[in-house]
C-alpha cells in the first residue's frame, strides 16, 4: 500500500505578527503614533491568542480558512490601531479613559513692542473659546483646564513673536466606569492690535472663535468633528484656508467685510448667505462665490475651503 504525505499549509500568523510588530515600532519611532501608545497597545495582547486560535482552527485547514483568518486578523489589528489614534478625541470613549487629574493654569505673554505674531493653537477635545483682549498689555492670555501636559512656547525676535499652545496626554488607561467627571475647557484671548498669522487646529469639542476685533493677516483652520462658530474679522485684507472636518462650521461675515469664497465641495451641504452669488467654477467640485461688493472692497477676506462631510454655513 502506498503512503501519502499531506503537506501542512504554512501558517500566516507569524508573517502577520512580524509585519504588524515591525510596522508599529516604525510608526512609534517616527513619532506618528500618539505618545505612550506602545504601553496601551500591550493591553490588547489577548488578540494574539485569538488570532493564533483562528489560525489553528481554520487557517491550516484550507485556503478559504487561511483567507478568513487573515481578514479577521487585519480587522482586529486595524481596530486596535484606530482605537489608539482616536480614543482620546472620541467623546463617547473619553469617559472610559482615565486621563489623570484635571489641571488648571493661567497663561500670559506680554506684548511689549510686539507688532506681529505667528500664533498656533492646538485645541483639545473640549469646549474652546477665542476672543479679543481689551485693556490688556498682554499679547495672549488664557485660562486653561487640561489633562496631561501643557506646552506654551514663546519666542521673540525684534517686534515679531512666535506663540504655540498645545497639550498632550502622555499616558491614559482604559476603565470600566466614568473616570473624567471634570471637563477640560480652554479660553484664550489675543491682543487686537497685533498683526496675526493665526492657525487653529480644532478638536472634537465645540468651538467659539470670535475674531471680529482681531488684526489678522492669514487665517488657517483645521476643523475637527466638533461644531464651530467663527466670527470673521471686521477689517483687513485677509487670506484664509479652512480644512473641513465632520463637524458643522458656521461662519459669520461682519457687514463691513466682503468675501471671496473658493470652496471644494465635499459630501456636506454648503449654504452661502444672501450676500453671495456664484461667479464660476474651477472644476466640477470647486466653485467660486463672491459677496455683492467684493470687487470694490477695502476690507475683505479671500477664503479657500476644502469641505469634508460636515455642513458649512456662512451668513
C-alpha positions as protocol buffer text, in pm:
chain_id: "A"
residue {
  index: 1
  type: UNK
  ca { x: 0 y: 0 z: 0 }
}
residue {
  index: 2
  type: UNK
  ca { x: 141 y: 344 z: -95 }
}
residue {
  index: 3
  type: UNK
  ca { x: 197 y: 607 z: 163 }
}
residue {
  index: 4
  type: UNK
  ca { x: 58 y: 953 z: 102 }
}
residue {
  index: 5
  type: UNK
  ca { x: 209 y: 1251 z: 277 }
}
residue {
  index: 6
  type: UNK
  ca { x: -10 y: 1556 z: 334 }
}
residue {
  index: 7
  type: UNK
  ca { x: 180 y: 1881 z: 328 }
}
residue {
  index: 8
  type: UNK
  ca { x: 60 y: 2114 z: 602 }
}
residue {
  index: 9
  type: UNK
  ca { x: -36 y: 2460 z: 488 }
}
residue {
  index: 10
  type: UNK
  ca { x: 209 y: 2724 z: 614 }
}
residue {
  index: 11
  type: UNK
  ca { x: 75 y: 2943 z: 894 }
}
residue {
  index: 12
  type: UNK
  ca { x: 4 y: 3308 z: 820 }
}
residue {
  index: 13
  type: UNK
  ca { x: 19 y: 3400 z: 1188 }
}
residue {
  index: 14
  type: UNK
  ca { x: 391 y: 3461 z: 1218 }
}
residue {
  index: 15
  type: UNK
  ca { x: 429 y: 3664 z: 896 }
}
residue {
  index: 16
  type: UNK
  ca { x: 135 y: 3884 z: 1002 }
}
residue {
  index: 17
  type: UNK
  ca { x: 270 y: 3909 z: 1356 }
}
residue {
  index: 18
  type: UNK
  ca { x: 617 y: 4017 z: 1243 }
}
residue {
  index: 19
  type: UNK
  ca { x: 481 y: 4265 z: 987 }
}
residue {
  index: 20
  type: UNK
  ca { x: 249 y: 4417 z: 1249 }
}
residue {
  index: 21
  type: UNK
  ca { x: 513 y: 4446 z: 1521 }
}
residue {
  index: 22
  type: UNK
  ca { x: 764 y: 4593 z: 1276 }
}
residue {
  index: 23
  type: UNK
  ca { x: 510 y: 4843 z: 1144 }
}
residue {
  index: 24
  type: UNK
  ca { x: 405 y: 4954 z: 1494 }
}
residue {
  index: 25
  type: UNK
  ca { x: 766 y: 5001 z: 1606 }
}
residue {
  index: 26
  type: UNK
  ca { x: 840 y: 5200 z: 1290 }
}
residue {
  index: 27
  type: UNK
  ca { x: 536 y: 5428 z: 1342 }
}
residue {
  index: 28
  type: UNK
  ca { x: 636 y: 5478 z: 1704 }
}
residue {
  index: 29
  type: UNK
  ca { x: 998 y: 5566 z: 1616 }
}
residue {
  index: 30
  type: UNK
  ca { x: 877 y: 5814 z: 1354 }
}
residue {
  index: 31
  type: UNK
  ca { x: 652 y: 5981 z: 1612 }
}
residue {
  index: 32
  type: UNK
  ca { x: 334 y: 5904 z: 1419 }
}
residue {
  index: 33
  type: UNK
  ca { x: 170 y: 5704 z: 1697 }
}
residue {
  index: 34
  type: UNK
  ca { x: 43 y: 5903 z: 1996 }
}
residue {
  index: 35
  type: UNK
  ca { x: 280 y: 5927 z: 2295 }
}
residue {
  index: 36
  type: UNK
  ca { x: 297 y: 5620 z: 2516 }
}
residue {
  index: 37
  type: UNK
  ca { x: 88 y: 5424 z: 2265 }
}
residue {
  index: 38
  type: UNK
  ca { x: 302 y: 5110 z: 2298 }
}
residue {
  index: 39
  type: UNK
  ca { x: 205 y: 5064 z: 2661 }
}
residue {
  index: 40
  type: UNK
  ca { x: -162 y: 5096 z: 2570 }
}
residue {
  index: 41
  type: UNK
  ca { x: -129 y: 4864 z: 2273 }
}
residue {
  index: 42
  type: UNK
  ca { x: 9 y: 4597 z: 2506 }
}
residue {
  index: 43
  type: UNK
  ca { x: -333 y: 4587 z: 2672 }
}
residue {
  index: 44
  type: UNK
  ca { x: -460 y: 4427 z: 2353 }
}
residue {
  index: 45
  type: UNK
  ca { x: -226 y: 4128 z: 2385 }
}
residue {
  index: 46
  type: UNK
  ca { x: -520 y: 3879 z: 2412 }
}
residue {
  index: 47
  type: UNK
  ca { x: -579 y: 3946 z: 2042 }
}
residue {
  index: 48
  type: UNK
  ca { x: -263 y: 3745 z: 1976 }
}
residue {
  index: 49
  type: UNK
  ca { x: -428 y: 3440 z: 2134 }
}
residue {
  index: 50
  type: UNK
  ca { x: -747 y: 3500 z: 1935 }
}
residue {
  index: 51
  type: UNK
  ca { x: -557 y: 3514 z: 1605 }
}
residue {
  index: 52
  type: UNK
  ca { x: -345 y: 3209 z: 1695 }
}
residue {
  index: 53
  type: UNK
  ca { x: -662 y: 3013 z: 1779 }
}
residue {
  index: 54
  type: UNK
  ca { x: -825 y: 3109 z: 1448 }
}
residue {
  index: 55
  type: UNK
  ca { x: -510 y: 3012 z: 1263 }
}
residue {
  index: 56
  type: UNK
  ca { x: -506 y: 2666 z: 1424 }
}
residue {
  index: 57
  type: UNK
  ca { x: -879 y: 2616 z: 1380 }
}
residue {
  index: 58
  type: UNK
  ca { x: -923 y: 2748 z: 1027 }
}
residue {
  index: 59
  type: UNK
  ca { x: -605 y: 2878 z: 875 }
}
residue {
  index: 60
  type: UNK
  ca { x: -427 y: 2547 z: 833 }
}
residue {
  index: 61
  type: UNK
  ca { x: -728 y: 2355 z: 706 }
}
residue {
  index: 62
  type: UNK
  ca { x: -795 y: 2517 z: 371 }
}
residue {
  index: 63
  type: UNK
  ca { x: -718 y: 2813 z: 152 }
}
residue {
  index: 64
  type: UNK
  ca { x: -1055 y: 2970 z: 236 }
}
residue {
  index: 65
  type: UNK
  ca { x: -987 y: 2928 z: 607 }
}
residue {
  index: 66
  type: UNK
  ca { x: -650 y: 3093 z: 565 }
}
residue {
  index: 67
  type: UNK
  ca { x: -808 y: 3390 z: 388 }
}
residue {
  index: 68
  type: UNK
  ca { x: -1076 y: 3425 z: 657 }
}
residue {
  index: 69
  type: UNK
  ca { x: -812 y: 3413 z: 932 }
}
residue {
  index: 70
  type: UNK
  ca { x: -604 y: 3676 z: 756 }
}
residue {
  index: 71
  type: UNK
  ca { x: -900 y: 3910 z: 710 }
}
residue {
  index: 72
  type: UNK
  ca { x: -1009 y: 3876 z: 1074 }
}
residue {
  index: 73
  type: UNK
  ca { x: -651 y: 3937 z: 1191 }
}
residue {
  index: 74
  type: UNK
  ca { x: -622 y: 4251 z: 976 }
}
residue {
  index: 75
  type: UNK
  ca { x: -955 y: 4383 z: 1106 }
}
residue {
  index: 76
  type: UNK
  ca { x: -862 y: 4319 z: 1471 }
}
residue {
  index: 77
  type: UNK
  ca { x: -518 y: 4474 z: 1438 }
}
residue {
  index: 78
  type: UNK
  ca { x: -655 y: 4770 z: 1240 }
}
residue {
  index: 79
  type: UNK
  ca { x: -926 y: 4825 z: 1501 }
}
residue {
  index: 80
  type: UNK
  ca { x: -671 y: 4828 z: 1784 }
}
residue {
  index: 81
  type: UNK
  ca { x: -453 y: 5081 z: 1600 }
}
residue {
  index: 82
  type: UNK
  ca { x: -754 y: 5300 z: 1516 }
}
residue {
  index: 83
  type: UNK
  ca { x: -854 y: 5297 z: 1882 }
}
residue {
  index: 84
  type: UNK
  ca { x: -507 y: 5417 z: 1982 }
}
residue {
  index: 85
  type: UNK
  ca { x: -521 y: 5701 z: 1731 }
}
residue {
  index: 86
  type: UNK
  ca { x: -872 y: 5826 z: 1801 }
}
residue {
  index: 87
  type: UNK
  ca { x: -975 y: 5722 z: 2153 }
}
residue {
  index: 88
  type: UNK
  ca { x: -858 y: 6044 z: 2319 }
}
residue {
  index: 89
  type: UNK
  ca { x: -1070 y: 6255 z: 2085 }
}
residue {
  index: 90
  type: UNK
  ca { x: -1390 y: 6049 z: 2095 }
}
residue {
  index: 91
  type: UNK
  ca { x: -1645 y: 6198 z: 2338 }
}
residue {
  index: 92
  type: UNK
  ca { x: -1817 y: 5862 z: 2397 }
}
residue {
  index: 93
  type: UNK
  ca { x: -1485 y: 5695 z: 2479 }
}
residue {
  index: 94
  type: UNK
  ca { x: -1330 y: 5973 z: 2686 }
}
residue {
  index: 95
  type: UNK
  ca { x: -1547 y: 5891 z: 2987 }
}
residue {
  index: 96
  type: UNK
  ca { x: -1400 y: 5540 z: 2987 }
}
residue {
  index: 97
  type: UNK
  ca { x: -1041 y: 5667 z: 2972 }
}
residue {
  index: 98
  type: UNK
  ca { x: -858 y: 5770 z: 3286 }
}
residue {
  index: 99
  type: UNK
  ca { x: -668 y: 6079 z: 3174 }
}
residue {
  index: 100
  type: UNK
  ca { x: -531 y: 6160 z: 3518 }
}
residue {
  index: 101
  type: UNK
  ca { x: -606 y: 6472 z: 3718 }
}
residue {
  index: 102
  type: UNK
  ca { x: -762 y: 6782 z: 3565 }
}
residue {
  index: 103
  type: UNK
  ca { x: -516 y: 7070 z: 3598 }
}
residue {
  index: 104
  type: UNK
  ca { x: -559 y: 7445 z: 3573 }
}
residue {
  index: 105
  type: UNK
  ca { x: -316 y: 7706 z: 3450 }
}
residue {
  index: 106
  type: UNK
  ca { x: -338 y: 8074 z: 3364 }
}
residue {
  index: 107
  type: UNK
  ca { x: -106 y: 8169 z: 3080 }
}
residue {
  index: 108
  type: UNK
  ca { x: 4 y: 8510 z: 2956 }
}
residue {
  index: 109
  type: UNK
  ca { x: 276 y: 8663 z: 2747 }
}
residue {
  index: 110
  type: UNK
  ca { x: 338 y: 9040 z: 2749 }
}
residue {
  index: 111
  type: UNK
  ca { x: 303 y: 9234 z: 2428 }
}
residue {
  index: 112
  type: UNK
  ca { x: 590 y: 9474 z: 2496 }
}
residue {
  index: 113
  type: UNK
  ca { x: 692 y: 9601 z: 2149 }
}
residue {
  index: 114
  type: UNK
  ca { x: 548 y: 9310 z: 1951 }
}
residue {
  index: 115
  type: UNK
  ca { x: 378 y: 9424 z: 1630 }
}
residue {
  index: 116
  type: UNK
  ca { x: 326 y: 9088 z: 1457 }
}
residue {
  index: 117
  type: UNK
  ca { x: 298 y: 8728 z: 1567 }
}
residue {
  index: 118
  type: UNK
  ca { x: 254 y: 8374 z: 1438 }
}
residue {
  index: 119
  type: UNK
  ca { x: 8 y: 8203 z: 1672 }
}
residue {
  index: 120
  type: UNK
  ca { x: -65 y: 7830 z: 1664 }
}
residue {
  index: 121
  type: UNK
  ca { x: -325 y: 7680 z: 1899 }
}
residue {
  index: 122
  type: UNK
  ca { x: -397 y: 7307 z: 1903 }
}
residue {
  index: 123
  type: UNK
  ca { x: -730 y: 7279 z: 2081 }
}
residue {
  index: 124
  type: UNK
  ca { x: -816 y: 6956 z: 2267 }
}
residue {
  index: 125
  type: UNK
  ca { x: -1145 y: 6766 z: 2254 }
}
residue {
  index: 126
  type: UNK
  ca { x: -1313 y: 7015 z: 2487 }
}
residue {
  index: 127
  type: UNK
  ca { x: -1502 y: 7345 z: 2460 }
}
residue {
  index: 128
  type: UNK
  ca { x: -1283 y: 7616 z: 2306 }
}
residue {
  index: 129
  type: UNK
  ca { x: -1330 y: 7993 z: 2327 }
}
residue {
  index: 130
  type: UNK
  ca { x: -1116 y: 8252 z: 2148 }
}
residue {
  index: 131
  type: UNK
  ca { x: -1174 y: 8626 z: 2183 }
}
residue {
  index: 132
  type: UNK
  ca { x: -1012 y: 8968 z: 2154 }
}
residue {
  index: 133
  type: UNK
  ca { x: -849 y: 9113 z: 2465 }
}
residue {
  index: 134
  type: UNK
  ca { x: -948 y: 9460 z: 2586 }
}
residue {
  index: 135
  type: UNK
  ca { x: -745 y: 9689 z: 2814 }
}
residue {
  index: 136
  type: UNK
  ca { x: -462 y: 9438 z: 2831 }
}
residue {
  index: 137
  type: UNK
  ca { x: -86 y: 9471 z: 2789 }
}
residue {
  index: 138
  type: UNK
  ca { x: -53 y: 9104 z: 2703 }
}
residue {
  index: 139
  type: UNK
  ca { x: -19 y: 8952 z: 2358 }
}
residue {
  index: 140
  type: UNK
  ca { x: -200 y: 8639 z: 2476 }
}
residue {
  index: 141
  type: UNK
  ca { x: -390 y: 8540 z: 2787 }
}
residue {
  index: 142
  type: UNK
  ca { x: -551 y: 8207 z: 2862 }
}
residue {
  index: 143
  type: UNK
  ca { x: -749 y: 8025 z: 3126 }
}
residue {
  index: 144
  type: UNK
  ca { x: -677 y: 7657 z: 3067 }
}
residue {
  index: 145
  type: UNK
  ca { x: -825 y: 7346 z: 3226 }
}
residue {
  index: 146
  type: UNK
  ca { x: -641 y: 7046 z: 3085 }
}
residue {
  index: 147
  type: UNK
  ca { x: -529 y: 6687 z: 3126 }
}
residue {
  index: 148
  type: UNK
  ca { x: -173 y: 6569 z: 3069 }
}
residue {
  index: 149
  type: UNK
  ca { x: 97 y: 6827 z: 2996 }
}
residue {
  index: 150
  type: UNK
  ca { x: 51 y: 7183 z: 2873 }
}
residue {
  index: 151
  type: UNK
  ca { x: 302 y: 7323 z: 2627 }
}
residue {
  index: 152
  type: UNK
  ca { x: 315 y: 7702 z: 2599 }
}
residue {
  index: 153
  type: UNK
  ca { x: 611 y: 7800 z: 2383 }
}
residue {
  index: 154
  type: UNK
  ca { x: 705 y: 8160 z: 2309 }
}
residue {
  index: 155
  type: UNK
  ca { x: 987 y: 8312 z: 2108 }
}
residue {
  index: 156
  type: UNK
  ca { x: 1053 y: 8674 z: 2022 }
}
residue {
  index: 157
  type: UNK
  ca { x: 1275 y: 8826 z: 1756 }
}
residue {
  index: 158
  type: UNK
  ca { x: 1263 y: 9204 z: 1735 }
}
residue {
  index: 159
  type: UNK
  ca { x: 899 y: 9306 z: 1701 }
}
residue {
  index: 160
  type: UNK
  ca { x: 782 y: 8959 z: 1595 }
}
residue {
  index: 161
  type: UNK
  ca { x: 674 y: 8675 z: 1823 }
}
residue {
  index: 162
  type: UNK
  ca { x: 600 y: 8305 z: 1775 }
}
residue {
  index: 163
  type: UNK
  ca { x: 340 y: 8150 z: 2006 }
}
residue {
  index: 164
  type: UNK
  ca { x: 248 y: 7782 z: 2029 }
}
residue {
  index: 165
  type: UNK
  ca { x: -12 y: 7642 z: 2268 }
}
residue {
  index: 166
  type: UNK
  ca { x: -76 y: 7271 z: 2289 }
}
residue {
  index: 167
  type: UNK
  ca { x: -150 y: 6994 z: 2538 }
}
residue {
  index: 168
  type: UNK
  ca { x: -58 y: 6627 z: 2523 }
}
residue {
  index: 169
  type: UNK
  ca { x: -176 y: 6331 z: 2721 }
}
residue {
  index: 170
  type: UNK
  ca { x: 134 y: 6119 z: 2764 }
}
residue {
  index: 171
  type: UNK
  ca { x: -43 y: 5825 z: 2928 }
}
residue {
  index: 172
  type: UNK
  ca { x: -402 y: 5710 z: 2974 }
}
residue {
  index: 173
  type: UNK
  ca { x: -577 y: 5393 z: 3087 }
}
residue {
  index: 174
  type: UNK
  ca { x: -899 y: 5218 z: 2990 }
}
residue {
  index: 175
  type: UNK
  ca { x: -1156 y: 5191 z: 3268 }
}
residue {
  index: 176
  type: UNK
  ca { x: -1498 y: 5031 z: 3301 }
}
residue {
  index: 177
  type: UNK
  ca { x: -1669 y: 5330 z: 3456 }
}
residue {
  index: 178
  type: UNK
  ca { x: -1678 y: 5703 z: 3411 }
}
residue {
  index: 179
  type: UNK
  ca { x: -1341 y: 5847 z: 3511 }
}
residue {
  index: 180
  type: UNK
  ca { x: -1350 y: 6209 z: 3399 }
}
residue {
  index: 181
  type: UNK
  ca { x: -1629 y: 6395 z: 3573 }
}
residue {
  index: 182
  type: UNK
  ca { x: -1446 y: 6727 z: 3538 }
}
residue {
  index: 183
  type: UNK
  ca { x: -1421 y: 6874 z: 3191 }
}
residue {
  index: 184
  type: UNK
  ca { x: -1144 y: 7045 z: 3002 }
}
residue {
  index: 185
  type: UNK
  ca { x: -1206 y: 7399 z: 2880 }
}
residue {
  index: 186
  type: UNK
  ca { x: -981 y: 7649 z: 2707 }
}
residue {
  index: 187
  type: UNK
  ca { x: -1049 y: 8022 z: 2697 }
}
residue {
  index: 188
  type: UNK
  ca { x: -785 y: 8224 z: 2514 }
}
residue {
  index: 189
  type: UNK
  ca { x: -762 y: 8596 z: 2435 }
}
residue {
  index: 190
  type: UNK
  ca { x: -536 y: 8770 z: 2181 }
}
residue {
  index: 191
  type: UNK
  ca { x: -431 y: 9133 z: 2153 }
}
residue {
  index: 192
  type: UNK
  ca { x: -641 y: 9322 z: 1894 }
}
residue {
  index: 193
  type: UNK
  ca { x: -361 y: 9549 z: 1764 }
}
residue {
  index: 194
  type: UNK
  ca { x: -100 y: 9284 z: 1681 }
}
residue {
  index: 195
  type: UNK
  ca { x: -95 y: 9158 z: 1321 }
}
residue {
  index: 196
  type: UNK
  ca { x: -154 y: 8784 z: 1343 }
}
residue {
  index: 197
  type: UNK
  ca { x: -88 y: 8482 z: 1129 }
}
residue {
  index: 198
  type: UNK
  ca { x: -334 y: 8263 z: 1315 }
}
residue {
  index: 199
  type: UNK
  ca { x: -352 y: 7885 z: 1291 }
}
residue {
  index: 200
  type: UNK
  ca { x: -622 y: 7693 z: 1478 }
}
residue {
  index: 201
  type: UNK
  ca { x: -624 y: 7313 z: 1497 }
}
residue {
  index: 202
  type: UNK
  ca { x: -968 y: 7223 z: 1628 }
}
residue {
  index: 203
  type: UNK
  ca { x: -1058 y: 6908 z: 1818 }
}
residue {
  index: 204
  type: UNK
  ca { x: -1381 y: 6719 z: 1871 }
}
residue {
  index: 205
  type: UNK
  ca { x: -1524 y: 6970 z: 2117 }
}
residue {
  index: 206
  type: UNK
  ca { x: -1736 y: 7271 z: 2032 }
}
residue {
  index: 207
  type: UNK
  ca { x: -1552 y: 7590 z: 1939 }
}
residue {
  index: 208
  type: UNK
  ca { x: -1649 y: 7956 z: 1959 }
}
residue {
  index: 209
  type: UNK
  ca { x: -1392 y: 8172 z: 1783 }
}
residue {
  index: 210
  type: UNK
  ca { x: -1469 y: 8545 z: 1789 }
}
residue {
  index: 211
  type: UNK
  ca { x: -1212 y: 8704 z: 1557 }
}
residue {
  index: 212
  type: UNK
  ca { x: -1415 y: 9017 z: 1489 }
}
residue {
  index: 213
  type: UNK
  ca { x: -1181 y: 9268 z: 1655 }
}
residue {
  index: 214
  type: UNK
  ca { x: -854 y: 9090 z: 1584 }
}
residue {
  index: 215
  type: UNK
  ca { x: -598 y: 9210 z: 1331 }
}
residue {
  index: 216
  type: UNK
  ca { x: -539 y: 8906 z: 1111 }
}
residue {
  index: 217
  type: UNK
  ca { x: -322 y: 8870 z: 802 }
}
residue {
  index: 218
  type: UNK
  ca { x: -366 y: 8497 z: 745 }
}
residue {
  index: 219
  type: UNK
  ca { x: -608 y: 8252 z: 899 }
}
residue {
  index: 220
  type: UNK
  ca { x: -575 y: 7872 z: 887 }
}
residue {
  index: 221
  type: UNK
  ca { x: -834 y: 7644 z: 1045 }
}
residue {
  index: 222
  type: UNK
  ca { x: -807 y: 7266 z: 1062 }
}
residue {
  index: 223
  type: UNK
  ca { x: -1159 y: 7166 z: 1160 }
}
residue {
  index: 224
  type: UNK
  ca { x: -1237 y: 6856 z: 1363 }
}
residue {
  index: 225
  type: UNK
  ca { x: -1553 y: 6666 z: 1445 }
}
residue {
  index: 226
  type: UNK
  ca { x: -1693 y: 6929 z: 1681 }
}
residue {
  index: 227
  type: UNK
  ca { x: -1921 y: 7217 z: 1577 }
}
residue {
  index: 228
  type: UNK
  ca { x: -1751 y: 7553 z: 1519 }
}
residue {
  index: 229
  type: UNK
  ca { x: -1879 y: 7911 z: 1529 }
}
residue {
  index: 230
  type: UNK
  ca { x: -1634 y: 8154 z: 1369 }
}
residue {
  index: 231
  type: UNK
  ca { x: -1694 y: 8529 z: 1359 }
}
residue {
  index: 232
  type: UNK
  ca { x: -1458 y: 8662 z: 1094 }
}
residue {
  index: 233
  type: UNK
  ca { x: -1261 y: 8989 z: 1141 }
}
residue {
  index: 234
  type: UNK
  ca { x: -1439 y: 9316 z: 1068 }
}
residue {
  index: 235
  type: UNK
  ca { x: -1146 y: 9474 z: 881 }
}
residue {
  index: 236
  type: UNK
  ca { x: -830 y: 9390 z: 693 }
}
residue {
  index: 237
  type: UNK
  ca { x: -719 y: 9218 z: 375 }
}
residue {
  index: 238
  type: UNK
  ca { x: -704 y: 8855 z: 479 }
}
residue {
  index: 239
  type: UNK
  ca { x: -607 y: 8526 z: 324 }
}
residue {
  index: 240
  type: UNK
  ca { x: -772 y: 8226 z: 482 }
}
residue {
  index: 241
  type: UNK
  ca { x: -795 y: 7848 z: 449 }
}
residue {
  index: 242
  type: UNK
  ca { x: -1032 y: 7606 z: 619 }
}
residue {
  index: 243
  type: UNK
  ca { x: -977 y: 7231 z: 606 }
}
residue {
  index: 244
  type: UNK
  ca { x: -1321 y: 7099 z: 686 }
}
residue {
  index: 245
  type: UNK
  ca { x: -1397 y: 6805 z: 911 }
}
residue {
  index: 246
  type: UNK
  ca { x: -1712 y: 6616 z: 1002 }
}
residue {
  index: 247
  type: UNK
  ca { x: -1841 y: 6888 z: 1233 }
}
residue {
  index: 248
  type: UNK
  ca { x: -2073 y: 7177 z: 1143 }
}
residue {
  index: 249
  type: UNK
  ca { x: -1900 y: 7509 z: 1062 }
}
residue {
  index: 250
  type: UNK
  ca { x: -2092 y: 7834 z: 1100 }
}
residue {
  index: 251
  type: UNK
  ca { x: -1914 y: 8141 z: 960 }
}
residue {
  index: 252
  type: UNK
  ca { x: -2028 y: 8497 z: 1030 }
}
residue {
  index: 253
  type: UNK
  ca { x: -1909 y: 8772 z: 795 }
}
residue {
  index: 254
  type: UNK
  ca { x: -1942 y: 9120 z: 954 }
}
residue {
  index: 255
  type: UNK
  ca { x: -2143 y: 9372 z: 749 }
}
residue {
  index: 256
  type: UNK
  ca { x: -1840 y: 9592 z: 671 }
}
residue {
  index: 257
  type: UNK
  ca { x: -1641 y: 9296 z: 530 }
}
residue {
  index: 258
  type: UNK
  ca { x: -1663 y: 9141 z: 185 }
}
residue {
  index: 259
  type: UNK
  ca { x: -1553 y: 8792 z: 88 }
}
residue {
  index: 260
  type: UNK
  ca { x: -1441 y: 8567 z: -193 }
}
residue {
  index: 261
  type: UNK
  ca { x: -1505 y: 8200 z: -125 }
}
residue {
  index: 262
  type: UNK
  ca { x: -1332 y: 7923 z: -318 }
}
residue {
  index: 263
  type: UNK
  ca { x: -1493 y: 7602 z: -200 }
}
residue {
  index: 264
  type: UNK
  ca { x: -1401 y: 7248 z: -290 }
}
residue {
  index: 265
  type: UNK
  ca { x: -1730 y: 7086 z: -201 }
}
residue {
  index: 266
  type: UNK
  ca { x: -1750 y: 6764 z: -3 }
}
residue {
  index: 267
  type: UNK
  ca { x: -2041 y: 6545 z: 100 }
}
residue {
  index: 268
  type: UNK
  ca { x: -2176 y: 6802 z: 345 }
}
residue {
  index: 269
  type: UNK
  ca { x: -2411 y: 7082 z: 245 }
}
residue {
  index: 270
  type: UNK
  ca { x: -2283 y: 7434 z: 169 }
}
residue {
  index: 271
  type: UNK
  ca { x: -2518 y: 7723 z: 243 }
}
residue {
  index: 272
  type: UNK
  ca { x: -2392 y: 8070 z: 149 }
}
residue {
  index: 273
  type: UNK
  ca { x: -2595 y: 8364 z: 271 }
}
residue {
  index: 274
  type: UNK
  ca { x: -2799 y: 8604 z: 61 }
}
residue {
  index: 275
  type: UNK
  ca { x: -2498 y: 8838 z: 23 }
}
residue {
  index: 276
  type: UNK
  ca { x: -2323 y: 8586 z: -203 }
}
residue {
  index: 277
  type: UNK
  ca { x: -2356 y: 8494 z: -568 }
}
residue {
  index: 278
  type: UNK
  ca { x: -2174 y: 8224 z: -760 }
}
residue {
  index: 279
  type: UNK
  ca { x: -1939 y: 8358 z: -1028 }
}
residue {
  index: 280
  type: UNK
  ca { x: -1779 y: 8049 z: -1176 }
}
residue {
  index: 281
  type: UNK
  ca { x: -1625 y: 7708 z: -1132 }
}
residue {
  index: 282
  type: UNK
  ca { x: -1265 y: 7593 z: -1132 }
}
residue {
  index: 283
  type: UNK
  ca { x: -1379 y: 7239 z: -1191 }
}
residue {
  index: 284
  type: UNK
  ca { x: -1680 y: 7017 z: -1125 }
}
residue {
  index: 285
  type: UNK
  ca { x: -1640 y: 7030 z: -746 }
}
residue {
  index: 286
  type: UNK
  ca { x: -1471 y: 7367 z: -692 }
}
residue {
  index: 287
  type: UNK
  ca { x: -1693 y: 7675 z: -700 }
}
residue {
  index: 288
  type: UNK
  ca { x: -1630 y: 8046 z: -653 }
}
residue {
  index: 289
  type: UNK
  ca { x: -1866 y: 8272 z: -460 }
}
residue {
  index: 290
  type: UNK
  ca { x: -1840 y: 8649 z: -417 }
}
residue {
  index: 291
  type: UNK
  ca { x: -2018 y: 8880 z: -181 }
}
residue {
  index: 292
  type: UNK
  ca { x: -2202 y: 9160 z: -360 }
}
residue {
  index: 293
  type: UNK
  ca { x: -1944 y: 9437 z: -313 }
}
residue {
  index: 294
  type: UNK
  ca { x: -1624 y: 9235 z: -314 }
}
residue {
  index: 295
  type: UNK
  ca { x: -1472 y: 9391 z: -627 }
}
residue {
  index: 296
  type: UNK
  ca { x: -1459 y: 9743 z: -477 }
}
residue {
  index: 297
  type: UNK
  ca { x: -1392 y: 9646 z: -115 }
}
residue {
  index: 298
  type: UNK
  ca { x: -1109 y: 9779 z: 100 }
}
residue {
  index: 299
  type: UNK
  ca { x: -1178 y: 9521 z: 369 }
}
residue {
  index: 300
  type: UNK
  ca { x: -1215 y: 9164 z: 252 }
}
residue {
  index: 301
  type: UNK
  ca { x: -1120 y: 8802 z: 307 }
}
residue {
  index: 302
  type: UNK
  ca { x: -1027 y: 8551 z: 39 }
}
residue {
  index: 303
  type: UNK
  ca { x: -1119 y: 8219 z: 192 }
}
residue {
  index: 304
  type: UNK
  ca { x: -1042 y: 7878 z: 44 }
}
residue {
  index: 305
  type: UNK
  ca { x: -1245 y: 7592 z: 192 }
}
residue {
  index: 306
  type: UNK
  ca { x: -1175 y: 7223 z: 148 }
}
residue {
  index: 307
  type: UNK
  ca { x: -1505 y: 7081 z: 263 }
}
residue {
  index: 308
  type: UNK
  ca { x: -1544 y: 6732 z: 402 }
}
residue {
  index: 309
  type: UNK
  ca { x: -1857 y: 6565 z: 540 }
}
residue {
  index: 310
  type: UNK
  ca { x: -1957 y: 6849 z: 772 }
}
residue {
  index: 311
  type: UNK
  ca { x: -2213 y: 7114 z: 675 }
}
residue {
  index: 312
  type: UNK
  ca { x: -2087 y: 7471 z: 620 }
}
residue {
  index: 313
  type: UNK
  ca { x: -2295 y: 7785 z: 653 }
}
residue {
  index: 314
  type: UNK
  ca { x: -2186 y: 8146 z: 602 }
}
residue {
  index: 315
  type: UNK
  ca { x: -2401 y: 8444 z: 685 }
}
